[in-house]
C-alpha cells in the first residue's frame, strides 16, 4: 500500500495534491483587474484615500504654513551665515552667532519698542475722533459724508469704546488672538532656528531623493533655487528696514515724533508685502499727517512719492538683481495667486516660488525640448 492509498471503506487520502506544496489546494486564477466590479472597488478606495488625505491636509494646513514660513526665514538668514563663513568662521559658529543675534534683536524689540508702539497706537486711537471731526470741515469730504455718513459712522464706532472687542470678538477673543499670535511666533522662531542649524543637511537630504545619475545636476539647480529664495527673503527685509528707518527720520523731522515709531513700524511691516504693501503703509501715514496738519500731510505725500520712486528704480533693483529673475507680469500674477491662496504669507512666498518654478522650466523642460 502506498502513502497515497486509502484504507478499505475510507475516502481519498488527505495528502497534498500533485504539484501543490502547501496542502491547501490548487490556487485559482487571479482576479481580473479590468473587471467592472474590481475596477469600481479599486477606484472607490482610491477616492476615499484621496479624500482622507485632503482632510488631513486641511487639518494640518496651519502647521504646514508655519513650516513654510520657517523655511523661508531660514533661507533668508542663511546668507548671513555664508557671509560669516567667508570671514573665516566655521558654519556651526556662524549659525550660533546668527541665532544669538536674532534672539537678541527679538528681545530688544519686545523690551524697548513694543511699549513705545503700544503707547503711540493708544495715542493715535485717542486722537482719532478729533481727526475725524477736522475732516468734516473739508468741503469735498463733507459732500461725500453728507451722502454716505461715513465720518459719523467711523466716529461713533471709535468713540464707543468697544470697537476693539467688536473686531476681535469680545475680551476673550482678544486674549485668545494674542495668545495664538505669541504661540505662532514662538513656534516659527524655534523651527526657524532648527532649520537654520540643519540647513545644509536638509538640502542634502532633498538632493538624495533624485536618481544618482542626475543628482549632480539636481544639486546645482537646487543651490540656485535655494540661493534665490534666500536672496529674495533677505533682500525684502533689507528693503523694508530701509523704508522703516526713512519713515522714522522723516516723521521726526516734520514734527510727528509723537507717533513716529509706531507709524515707521507699520510702514516697515507693510513694505514686506509685494506690490501694494508700500502704498498701504504710505497711505496710513499720509492720512494721519493730513489729520494732524494739512501742510504736513502734503509734505508726507511728496516724500512717499519720491521715496517709492527711488525704492522702485534704485534700491529694489540693486538688492534684488541677483535674487529673482522673473518678468514683471509673472511677479504680479504670482503675488495675486499667492495672496488668494494664503493671504499675506502667500504673497510673500509667491515671488521666490515662481522664480524657482521658472528656473526648473528653463533648465529642465525647455532644454529637453530643444534637444529633441
C-alpha positions as a printed NumPy array, in Angstrom:
array([[  0.   ,   0.   ,   0.   ],
       [  1.372,   3.372,  -0.976],
       [  1.237,   6.53 ,   1.13 ],
       [ -1.475,   7.992,  -1.056],
       [ -3.713,   4.922,  -0.826],
       [ -6.725,   4.924,   1.5  ],
       [ -7.869,   2.094,   3.842],
       [-10.769,  -0.071,   2.827],
       [-14.076,   1.762,   3.06 ],
       [-12.383,   5.133,   3.553],
       [-12.419,   8.189,   1.328],
       [ -9.493,   9.535,  -0.608],
       [ -6.229,  10.199,   1.167],
       [ -5.752,  13.658,   2.754],
       [ -2.228,  14.204,   1.412],
       [ -1.255,  17.13 ,  -0.822],
       [ -2.309,  17.075,  -4.428],
       [  0.359,  16.617,  -7.066],
       [  2.114,  19.885,  -7.78 ],
       [  0.685,  21.597,  -4.655],
       [  3.15 ,  22.015,  -1.8  ],
       [  1.066,  23.679,   0.908],
       [ -1.738,  21.119,   1.015],
       [ -4.389,  23.864,   0.742],
       [ -5.477,  23.093,  -2.78 ],
       [ -4.57 ,  24.469,  -6.152],
       [ -4.699,  28.295,  -6.367],
       [ -7.398,  29.737,  -8.549],
       [ -6.968,  32.247, -11.302],
       [ -6.033,  35.792, -10.191],
       [ -8.694,  38.494, -10.208],
       [ -9.135,  40.297, -13.469],
       [ -8.328,  43.89 , -12.643],
       [-10.227,  45.031, -15.713],
       [-13.435,  43.511, -14.402],
       [-16.046,  46.223, -13.646],
       [-16.512,  45.158, -10.023],
       [-12.781,  45.051,  -9.223],
       [-12.189,  48.347, -11.051],
       [-15.041,  50.004,  -9.136],
       [-13.732,  48.782,  -5.768],
       [-10.192,  49.982,  -6.508],
       [-11.447,  53.35 ,  -7.81 ],
       [-13.641,  53.784,  -4.713],
       [-10.734,  53.005,  -2.418],
       [ -8.6  ,  55.485,  -4.332],
       [-11.216,  58.22 ,  -3.989],
       [-11.632,  57.546,  -0.278],
       [ -7.858,  57.649,   0.202],
       [ -7.591,  60.947,  -1.703],
       [-10.487,  62.436,   0.308],
       [ -8.913,  61.319,   3.606],
       [ -5.546,  62.763,   2.548],
       [ -7.243,  66.048,   1.634],
       [ -8.964,  66.218,   5.015],
       [ -5.655,  65.618,   6.763],
       [ -4.01 ,  68.4  ,   4.747],
       [ -6.841,  70.774,   5.669],
       [ -6.454,  69.904,   9.355],
       [ -2.698,  70.487,   9.355],
       [ -2.725,  73.458,   6.965],
       [ -1.776,  75.815,   9.803],
       [  1.244,  73.699,  10.691],
       [  2.275,  73.487,   7.027],
       [  2.138,  77.278,   6.731],
       [  4.302,  77.608,   9.842],
       [  6.826,  75.175,   8.349],
       [  6.926,  77.057,   5.031],
       [  7.342,  80.414,   6.772],
       [ 10.125,  79.   ,   8.947],
       [ 11.914,  77.563,   5.902],
       [ 11.698,  80.886,   4.081],
       [ 13.014,  82.826,   7.067],
       [ 15.824,  80.289,   7.493],
       [ 16.652,  80.686,   3.803],
       [ 16.707,  84.451,   4.322],
       [ 19.079,  84.189,   7.293],
       [ 21.395,  81.702,   5.575],
       [ 23.184,  84.422,   3.527],
       [ 24.32 ,  85.935,   6.85 ],
       [ 25.737,  82.554,   7.829],
       [ 27.507,  82.282,   4.463],
       [ 28.869,  85.824,   4.924],
       [ 30.36 ,  84.891,   8.298],
       [ 31.753,  81.659,   6.844],
       [ 33.585,  83.655,   4.189],
       [ 35.123,  85.695,   7.012],
       [ 36.725,  82.552,   8.406],
       [ 34.175,  81.235,  10.893],
       [ 33.106,  77.614,  10.901],
       [ 29.488,  77.046,   9.919],
       [ 28.499,  75.882,  13.402],
       [ 29.974,  79.048,  14.95 ],
       [ 28.438,  81.238,  12.229],
       [ 24.993,  79.694,  12.811],
       [ 25.37 ,  80.225,  16.555],
       [ 26.292,  83.894,  16.028],
       [ 23.276,  84.481,  13.748],
       [ 20.925,  82.71 ,  16.171],
       [ 22.174,  84.781,  19.11 ],
       [ 21.823,  87.97 ,  17.041],
       [ 18.245,  87.097,  16.037],
       [ 17.254,  86.284,  19.62 ],
       [ 18.905,  89.477,  20.888],
       [ 17.098,  91.631,  18.303],
       [ 13.793,  89.944,  19.135],
       [ 14.317,  90.57 ,  22.859],
       [ 15.329,  94.187,  22.171],
       [ 12.202,  94.715,  20.092],
       [  9.938,  93.248,  22.778],
       [ 11.548,  95.181,  25.638],
       [ 12.277,  98.52 ,  24.009],
       [  9.93 ,  99.04 ,  21.073],
       [  6.703,  97.223,  21.959],
       [  5.819,  99.566,  24.887],
       [  6.576, 102.624,  22.728],
       [  4.482, 101.287,  19.852],
       [  1.636, 100.409,  22.224],
       [  1.645, 103.925,  23.746],
       [  1.7  , 105.575,  20.333],
       [ -1.081, 103.355,  18.995],
       [ -3.131, 104.298,  22.073],
       [ -2.442, 107.964,  21.373],
       [ -3.489, 107.542,  17.734],
       [ -6.722, 105.843,  18.818],
       [ -7.381, 108.609,  21.349],
       [ -6.883, 111.357,  18.783],
       [ -8.881, 109.621,  16.047],
       [-12.246, 111.263,  16.974],
       [-10.668, 114.742,  16.787],
       [ -9.087, 113.952,  13.419],
       [-12.417, 112.733,  12.083],
       [-14.053, 115.914,  13.323],
       [-11.483, 118.018,  11.443],
       [-12.158, 116.107,   8.259],
       [-15.792, 117.137,   8.459],
       [-14.766, 120.763,   7.804],
       [-13.246, 119.832,   4.436],
       [-15.666, 120.819,   1.648],
       [-15.04 , 117.78 ,  -0.569],
       [-15.113, 115.356,   2.352],
       [-18.285, 116.987,   3.667],
       [-20.065, 116.429,   0.338],
       [-19.196, 112.731,   0.413],
       [-20.11 , 112.458,   4.086],
       [-23.496, 114.129,   3.524],
       [-24.293, 111.379,   1.065],
       [-22.926, 108.335,   2.895],
       [-22.464, 109.486,   6.555],
       [-19.049, 107.79 ,   6.619],
       [-17.381, 110.015,   9.214],
       [-20.347, 109.843,  11.555],
       [-20.259, 106.05 ,  11.458],
       [-16.495, 105.968,  11.968],
       [-16.651, 108.445,  14.828],
       [-19.4  , 106.506,  16.555],
       [-17.516, 103.261,  16.057],
       [-14.288, 104.661,  17.542],
       [-15.878, 106.549,  20.456],
       [-17.997, 103.615,  21.609],
       [-15.018, 102.146,  23.416],
       [-15.989,  98.671,  22.3  ],
       [-14.592,  98.649,  18.778],
       [-11.621,  96.521,  19.807],
       [-13.841,  93.852,  21.325],
       [-16.127,  94.101,  18.309],
       [-13.285,  93.471,  15.909],
       [-11.795,  90.582,  17.845],
       [-14.99 ,  89.018,  19.129],
       [-15.027,  90.127,  22.763],
       [-12.475,  90.292,  25.555],
       [-11.964,  86.54 ,  25.488],
       [-11.417,  86.727,  21.752],
       [ -8.751,  89.4  ,  22.19 ],
       [ -6.918,  87.246,  24.718],
       [ -7.128,  84.168,  22.527],
       [ -5.899,  86.093,  19.485],
       [ -2.922,  87.448,  21.432],
       [ -2.059,  84.024,  22.843],
       [ -2.381,  82.453,  19.407],
       [ -0.14 ,  85.117,  17.885],
       [  2.537,  84.62 ,  20.546],
       [  2.296,  80.835,  20.14 ],
       [  2.719,  81.109,  16.361],
       [  5.684,  83.454,  16.742],
       [  7.31 ,  81.101,  19.266],
       [  6.778,  78.009,  17.086],
       [  8.042,  79.759,  13.946],
       [ 11.086,  81.077,  15.819],
       [ 12.006,  77.634,  17.166],
       [ 11.526,  75.942,  13.786],
       [ 13.471,  78.702,  12.017],
       [ 16.446,  78.225,  14.33 ],
       [ 16.28 ,  74.448,  13.856],
       [ 16.063,  74.742,  10.058],
       [ 18.933,  77.227,  10.019],
       [ 21.13 ,  74.938,  12.116],
       [ 20.407,  71.938,   9.851],
       [ 20.094,  73.896,   6.59 ],
       [ 22.828,  72.038,   4.701],
       [ 21.63 ,  68.66 ,   5.977],
       [ 18.09 ,  69.375,   4.793],
       [ 19.332,  70.356,   1.339],
       [ 21.479,  67.222,   1.005],
       [ 18.535,  65.071,   2.069],
       [ 16.372,  66.655,  -0.623],
       [ 19.061,  66.146,  -3.269],
       [ 19.4  ,  62.468,  -2.38 ],
       [ 15.797,  61.897,  -3.461],
       [ 16.959,  62.291,  -7.071],
       [ 18.5  ,  59.356,  -9.001],
       [ 22.265,  59.065,  -8.685],
       [ 22.75 ,  59.71 , -12.399],
       [ 21.017,  63.104, -12.122],
       [ 21.961,  64.064,  -8.585],
       [ 24.767,  66.44 ,  -9.575],
       [ 22.51 ,  68.457, -11.875],
       [ 19.689,  68.421,  -9.321],
       [ 22.138,  69.693,  -6.683],
       [ 23.26 ,  72.573,  -8.912],
       [ 19.677,  73.554,  -9.702],
       [ 18.763,  73.241,  -6.034],
       [ 21.613,  75.505,  -4.967],
       [ 20.488,  78.117,  -7.458],
       [ 16.869,  77.898,  -6.26 ],
       [ 17.743,  78.   ,  -2.56 ],
       [ 20.144,  80.861,  -3.191],
       [ 17.431,  82.813,  -5.   ],
       [ 14.927,  82.24 ,  -2.191],
       [ 17.424,  83.288,   0.466],
       [ 18.439,  86.356,  -1.529],
       [ 14.832,  87.42 ,  -2.051],
       [ 13.802,  86.991,   1.596],
       [ 16.853,  88.766,   2.996],
       [ 16.557,  91.47 ,   0.333],
       [ 12.876,  92.037,   1.141],
       [ 13.7  ,  92.523,   4.818],
       [ 16.528,  94.943,   3.965],
       [ 14.214,  96.996,   1.741],
       [ 11.527,  97.027,   4.432],
       [ 14.098,  98.122,   7.025],
       [ 15.2  , 100.978,   4.76 ],
       [ 11.569, 102.073,   4.363],
       [ 11.001, 101.954,   8.119],
       [ 14.141, 103.901,   9.001],
       [ 13.46 , 106.503,   6.297],
       [  9.914, 106.976,   7.597],
       [ 11.17 , 107.246,  11.18 ],
       [ 13.649, 110.003,  10.298],
       [ 11.101, 111.835,   8.144],
       [  8.389, 111.771,  10.816],
       [ 10.755, 113.183,  13.434],
       [ 11.806, 115.958,  11.034],
       [  8.232, 117.069,  10.227],
       [  7.203, 117.104,  13.883],
       [  5.332, 113.79 ,  14.044],
       [  7.699, 112.294,  16.621],
       [  4.779, 111.504,  18.92 ],
       [  3.71 , 108.748,  16.512],
       [  6.969, 108.197,  14.626],
       [  7.952, 104.769,  15.989],
       [  4.51 , 103.216,  15.575],
       [  3.991, 104.601,  12.056],
       [  7.506, 103.661,  10.944],
       [  6.894, 100.135,  12.205],
       [  3.643,  99.997,  10.193],
       [  5.49 , 101.14 ,   7.061],
       [  8.241,  98.553,   7.593],
       [  5.777,  95.69 ,   8.053],
       [  3.603,  96.775,   5.11 ],
       [  6.624,  97.215,   2.828],
       [  7.346,  93.485,   3.045],
       [  4.089,  92.789,   1.149],
       [  4.781,  92.803,  -2.607],
       [  3.219,  95.418,  -4.913],
       [  0.661,  97.036,  -2.607],
       [  2.341,  96.947,   0.813],
       [  4.401, 100.126,   0.424],
       [  1.366, 102.044,  -0.876],
       [ -0.803, 100.885,   2.043],
       [  1.807, 101.926,   4.607],
       [  2.334, 105.312,   2.953],
       [ -1.428, 105.902,   2.78 ],
       [ -1.826, 105.252,   6.508],
       [  0.982, 107.658,   7.396],
       [ -0.233, 110.358,   4.998],
       [ -3.804, 110.12 ,   6.331],
       [ -2.638, 110.656,   9.915],
       [ -0.352, 113.519,   8.808],
       [ -3.256, 115.187,   6.983],
       [ -5.474, 114.777,  10.037],
       [ -2.817, 116.444,  12.192],
       [ -1.857, 119.238,   9.8  ],
       [ -2.661, 119.764,   6.109],
       [  0.794, 121.125,   5.305],
       [  2.427, 118.111,   6.987],
       [  0.145, 115.811,   5.009],
       [  1.164, 117.407,   1.708],
       [  4.835, 117.08 ,   2.645],
       [  4.252, 113.425,   3.545],
       [  2.597, 112.715,   0.18 ],
       [  5.513, 114.303,  -1.683],
       [  8.048, 112.406,   0.443],
       [  6.482, 108.996,  -0.117],
       [  6.01 , 109.577,  -3.85 ],
       [  9.698, 110.443,  -4.171],
       [ 10.807, 107.637,  -1.86 ],
       [  8.768, 104.971,  -3.637],
       [ 10.214, 106.019,  -6.985],
       [ 13.71 , 105.752,  -5.52 ],
       [ 12.871, 102.38 ,  -3.981],
       [ 11.367, 101.021,  -7.202],
       [ 14.133, 102.19 ,  -9.538],
       [ 17.255, 102.368,  -7.335],
       [ 17.002, 100.337,  -4.12 ],
       [ 14.891,  97.36 ,  -5.209],
       [ 16.773,  96.56 ,  -8.475],
       [ 20.186,  96.73 ,  -6.781],
       [ 19.201,  94.462,  -3.912],
       [ 17.14 ,  92.002,  -5.967],
       [ 19.38 ,  91.929,  -9.055],
       [ 20.858,  88.515,  -8.232],
       [ 17.987,  87.089,  -6.217],
       [ 14.992,  86.658,  -8.526],
       [ 14.948,  86.992, -12.291],
       [ 11.36 ,  86.804, -13.431],
       [  9.281,  89.017, -15.762],
       [  7.124,  91.709, -14.209],
       [  3.846,  90.158, -15.332],
       [  4.831,  86.858, -13.698],
       [  5.585,  88.749, -10.485],
       [  2.12 ,  90.303, -10.483],
       [  0.354,  87.017, -11.278],
       [  2.373,  85.095,  -8.667],
       [  1.642,  87.652,  -5.959],
       [ -2.081,  87.663,  -6.758],
       [ -2.305,  83.864,  -6.762],
       [ -0.283,  83.586,  -3.548],
       [ -2.444,  86.191,  -1.814],
       [ -5.604,  84.386,  -2.914],
       [ -4.321,  81.057,  -1.547],
       [ -2.566,  82.009,   1.692],
       [ -3.151,  85.719,   2.185],
       [ -0.15 ,  87.868,   3.093],
       [  2.049,  84.817,   3.688],
       [  1.215,  83.506,   0.231],
       [  2.009,  86.864,  -1.37 ],
       [  5.406,  86.886,   0.354],
       [  6.315,  83.376,  -0.77 ],
       [  4.793,  83.55 ,  -4.243],
       [  7.566,  85.505,  -5.973],
       [ 10.526,  83.267,  -4.972],
       [  8.344,  80.208,  -5.598],
       [  7.57 ,  81.498,  -9.097],
       [ 11.287,  82.143,  -9.647],
       [ 12.049,  78.547,  -8.614],
       [  9.416,  77.169, -10.993],
       [ 10.746,  79.298, -13.858],
       [ 14.282,  78.11 , -13.166],
       [ 13.185,  74.472, -13.368],
       [ 11.196,  75.132, -16.559],
       [ 14.107,  76.905, -18.239],
       [ 16.825,  74.475, -17.195],
       [ 14.901,  71.193, -17.472],
       [ 11.807,  71.293, -19.63 ],
       [ 12.871,  73.854, -22.251],
       [ 16.334,  72.33 , -22.649],
       [ 14.775,  68.882, -23.024],
       [ 12.503,  70.256, -25.753],
       [ 15.453,  71.899, -27.528],
       [ 17.354,  68.608, -27.644],
       [ 14.514,  66.754, -29.41 ]])
